[in-house]
Amino acid sequence: MIRLSSVTAKKGPFSLGPVNLEINSGEIIAFMGNNGSGKSTLLNIIAGIEKPESGKIERTSSVAINGDFSQYQVFMSTVEKDIAFSLSKKERSAERIKGAMESVCLDYESMRKKSPFELSEGNFRKVSLAGAIIRRENLLIMDESLSSFDAESRRKIFSWMLSYKENGKSLIFSTHDAERAVYADRIVFLKNGQIAFDGPSSSFFKEEVLSSFSLDMVTAMKMSANARKIGVDVNEYRIEDFIASFKRKRYGL
């Protein structure tokens, strides 16, 4: 889908790379790292928004991006018009707009005629994200797009992400929060402009790995540790998986 070979970039004193990275079909990837680690710069290069200083990029797929600059992405007078802005007249339909809105937990009937500028920050960002989702590109990049969403909205959006992946499409989302990254298949952790980890989430969510990046264990890992203290052999990093494993091993359910 996308391959980066020896890609570098420079912004003032900050240097990115060299980065070697391959993004495949049917993946959910979390880009992690502290502020200033290079996440946004790398995502913008992947999306084609920024050009690298050196290196090679091969793209065989279309890309949609949504990010912290989303406040500049609202163009139209109503929510439904803004979400459908990037579509041709032939592509626009109430069903497609409704589907994009429901993907980000926006009620179609009550929200579609509202002005985007009257919305809360959370709903404003949802409109911007729905505008990226509706394009149905093979790769969707979300740069801190979920940061202002409430927990229930994030849970539903992560559920939608799984269905998106099942259709052979890929998603990249950036976050500094390990609790959100657990829903990814793969973790790419950036540190000082370099990729310090690139591998499956099951390998990343180990106490020793998290500790090496100054990260605490996520909630499900802490719950698993407590379960082991009472003799239930559980070792999960996603809450849903912990609950299922605990019920099965403790109660035979």
N, C-alpha and C positions, 0 to 999 in steps of 0.2 A: 504493500500500500504506500508507505513512505519510508525512505531510507536516507539517513544522514551519515556522511562520511567525513571525518576530520573537520567538522564545522566549528568555526570560531566567530566571536563577535566581541566588540569592545565599545564600552560607553564610559567615557571619562576614565576614571581609575579602575572601573570594573571590567574584567575579562571573562568571557565564557568560552569553555572548551579547552582543547579540542573535544568535540562530542561525536561519538559514534552510536547511532541509535536506529533501531528498526521498529516500525509500527505495523502490525499485521491486522488482517480482518478479524472481526469477532472478538475484540479485546476491550476490557475496561481498564484503563491505566490511570493511576493516581500519581501526579507529579507532586512530590513533597520537598520541603526545605524551608528554612527560615526566610524572612523578608530579606531581599537582596541577594538571594542565593543563585538567581538566574532563571527561575521558573517562567516568569512572564516573557522574558527575552527569548528563551528557547521556544515557548509556545507560539510566539509571534513569528519566529523564523519558520517553524513547522507549517503555520497557516499561510505563509507567504506575505505577511504584513511587513516584516522586516527582512532585509537582506543580510546574510552573513558576511563577515569580513573575508573569510576564506572557507574552503571546503566544498563539498558537493551534496546536493539534495536531489533525490529522485522521487517524483510523485506520480502515482498511477491512480490517484483517487481525488475526488472533490472534497473540500473542507468547508465547514461552517464554524465560526468562532463566536463566543459570547464571553464577555469578561468585565473587569472592573471599570472599563471605559463605557459600560452599557448606558450611562446617563446621556451619552451622545448618540445613542442609537434609536431614539424615538423620533419619528418623522411625521406621523399622521394625527388626525384629530380625534379618532376613537381607537379603542383597544383592538377591535377586530381589523380595522384598516391598517393599523400599524403592524400587527402580526403578519398580515398577508402582503406587506409592502414589497417583499423581494420576489413574489410570485407573478407569473404572467396572468393575464385575465383568464386564460384557459385553465390554468392550474388552481385558481381560487374557487373554493366552495365552502359553504357553511360547515359541512362535515369535516373538511380538512382543518379549518380554523378551530372548530370545536375540539377536535382531537388534540391539537397542539396546546390549547388552553387547558384541557383536562390533564395533560401530561405534567403540567406545572401547578396543578391544584387551583386553577382559576375556574370559577363557575361561568359557563358560557352565557346563559341568559341574563344574569344579573350584571355581568362585567363588560359585555361586548360593546355596548354603546357609550361607555364611560370614556372620559378623556384620560389618557395616560398620565397627564400632569396633575390630576386630582388624586392619584393613588398614593398609598403608603410606599415607603422605600422598598419593602419586601415585595409588594405586588408590582411595583414599577419594574423591579428586576425580573420578576416572573414573566412580564410581558416581553421584555427584551430577550429572555431565554426562549420563550415560545416562538419568537420571530426567527431564531436560529433553528429550533427543532423542526419547524414547519417545512424547511427546505429539504429535509430528508437526505442530507448528504451522507456519504459513506463514512466520513469522520467528523464528529462533533467535538469541538474543544471548548471546555468551560473553565475559564480562568477566574477562580475564586467566585464563581457565579452563585454558589450555594451559601456564601458566608452570612447573608442577612436573612436566610429562611429559617422559620421555626422548625423544631424537631420533627413534627408530624409531616410537614411539607417535604423536608429532606427525605424522610422515610419513603414517602410515596414516589418521589422523583427517583430515588435509587431503585425502587421496584420497576419503574418505567425504563430505567437504564438497562436492566436485565433483559427486558423484552426487545429493546433496541439492538442489543448485542446478539440476541437469538436470531435476528434477521440478517446476520452477517456483517453488521455495521460496527464501527468502533467508536469509543468515547475516551477522551482524556479530560480529567478534571484536576485542577491544582488545589492544594490545600496545605495548611500547616498543622491541621488537626488530625491526629492519628485515628480518632474515633470515626471520622468520615472516610478515611482511606481504607478501612476494613472491607468495604464493599467492592474494592477493585480486585481484578485478577492479578494485577502486576503493579509493582511499586517502582517508580524511578525517583530516587532521592538525590537532590542536588545540594552541594556544599561548596561554597566559594567558587561557583562557576563550573564545577566539575561534577560528573555523575559519580556519586559515591556508592550507590547501590542500584542495581537494575535486576529484578528477579520476581518470582511469584510472591504474592502477598503471604502465602503460608510460610515462606522462608524469612520474610521480613518481620513478621509478628512473633518473634522469639525474644525473650527477656534480654538476652545478651546483645542482640542486634539493636533493639530499641535503645538500650542503655548506651550503646556506642554512639548514638546520635542524640544523646541527652533527652530521650523521650521516655515517658512513663508507660507502664503496661496499660493497655486499653481495658475498659470495664469488664469485658467477657474474660479476659486473661486473669484479672483479679478474682472474678467469681469462680473461675476454674481452679485457681490456687486454693481458695477457701473450700471448695468442694473436695479437693484432694485431702485436705486436713481431716475431713470426716469420713474418708475412705471411699469416695466416689471418684474414680479415675476419669476425669474430664480435662481436656486440654483444647479449648476453643478460643478464637479471637473475635468471633461474631456472636452477638447476643442471641440471635435466632438459633444458631447452631449449638450454643451452650445450653439453651433451654431444652432443645430436642435431645441432646446427649444426656443431660442430667436426668430427664424424665425416663429415658430408656434404661440407663444404668442404675438409677436409684429405685425406680418403681416398676420397671419392666413395661413401660407404656410405649 
